[in-house]
């Protein structure tokens, strides 16, 4: 029996917020999508990812999978595209899994595969235990009987020819899960035991829950960083990845982004891996006028390589001018994007030196940063 899995990762995560889709955020040192793929691989023969090729290939680097298939406008379109790509491989069974579900509890996939021996479809589900209310316009409209109600999870399993035929017959629909197509056709679907840890990351709180589950073996490590650059004519002012309007810019071998430089040093320090100069020596011409975003991406990669996660980062810019407040939110967003974390983990603030010293005289800008990482004990 040949078993394939569709890893659906085409969503934009609009409800989650932030510029990085939730399936590509880092958790416990790896993208959410990679955790999902690693949970599937021991049980399958073929993995078919669906979504943005560049992002998925980066997240799954080193894992065996078929060429990425572009996603569609709706989830149903994305699944259909993946099924069509799998048809050439003639699998008997297909598991359809959300790329934003990084944790698949033990026994979940085994139960789905066992149920498929006697049913055309099988889906993991958890019985609803909370009281359910129907509401409208913020007011309670009554209690809903929760008997026989279940919360459905993935991976959902199906006989491949059946699911492909149903998707082709219902092209253009908006089914929120694939079992709905079997329901429409009157086919039996087995409910198998799901698990509370099979969390679909939809909101920031979901990512926090997943991290708490995975963080049991992680050690907190703190790092600090400090950087200074002189202000000069004829340069753009780049702070925390954002161009800030000002009559002067910062002088340096790269773009002289003091905020990112201090943040990189804080991360390298927490990992005990030196400072930014060790990784990007100013004596090397390849870094002349370089975008400091490249440095911060490298620091994020070092966190991931150690199996760690960034818990939070706090950056303080020290200058009299320009005013940082109007740009702080954009800076937070840019840093969060480069680090692959929710913006809520990033703080950017500013202070002055009360017109004392070189920053008080407007000769330069300084920055200091502090980070906390969670890194596996064995490292």
Phi, psi and omega in degrees: 000126181262126183246126176246160175227135171263124177254103188272114186223036184265355183292154180262354176063041184297325180288333179287323183086170182087164184275336181267123176305143189303327183291347180252002176291154179274136172217129183051040173084001181220156176298146177309317182299322181294320176301317180298315180297317181295330177289330181278321193306323181296345187251356190234165176258332185222134175244123180244102176280150179228125179150208181286120189298312184298314182293318182291317180298323177294319182290327185256015183308128179092349177262144181284126176200161176285163176306139183293136177260131178299145178279173180249186182292325179239160179304318181299324177295320181294316180296317179300319179297319178293320178296319179298321179293327180285339186304325181295341182263354175049056176287155175275321184235144172231133172257131179250119187232141176286128178295345180266013175248093185280343184245118174246108184302150179304136178092346183295308183291320179301319181293320179296315181296322179295319181292332180289349176291337183233358181224150178287344179212151177212135183225134175288141184210153178237129179298139178288125181252337180281152172293136182253135177239145172262133183228158177208131178056036177079009182239146178292133180245002178136168181264138179259131178295119183271357178300134178067019176258142183224149169266124187265142182236186172230162010283136172266140184245146182212158166291123189304310182301325180294312183293320179298315181298321180291322178293321178294324181285338183240033179302139180092359179279179181229043178297133181277345170212164187283336178298333180299329179290323176291323177301314180300325181276358180075024181267147182286136178235123179279138172264121178250167185290121173269194181211148182294336180278354179279072189270130171269121182284108180242320180238166180305322181299328179294317178297321179297320178297316179298316180296322179297321178295317184279347189274003184302330183252022184255142181255129178288137177225134185249141176223152177232155178215153180215140179211153181220139172219148180276145176277140183213160178285154171079015178233145171288148177264111180248121180228123180052040175082003183241136173282123182251126179299125179194156183285345179229159174238180182264136180273141178176169182292320176266210176281359173064034179285097185297326181296311179292322180298316178296321180294317177301315180298323178296318180293312179300323179295317179298329179271357184058044181240037175078215182226183185296327179295332177292321184274329182225075185300131178293347177284348182265125187294339182296341181263004180296126181060020182293147174288121183294346174304326179297322179294318182290324175299320178297316179300320177296321178295325178292324175299312181297320181297332178270004181073024185257181179216144176278117179281314176194160176221139181230119182243132176242123175263135185243110180193160173275318178217150000283171175288130184271331185311312182296344183249356188299319182294318178297322178296315179301315181297318181294316179296320178297320178298314181294327181271347180070039180229162175297146183297337180297345180271357185246129175243132173231123179219174184219157174211167175250171175254027177054040178063020177259148174072188185294326178289324178294328178274001179074023182274340182193179178231139177243160177213143172231150183219150174225139179226155167236128177249156169244117187232141179308143182304321187293346180269000000 
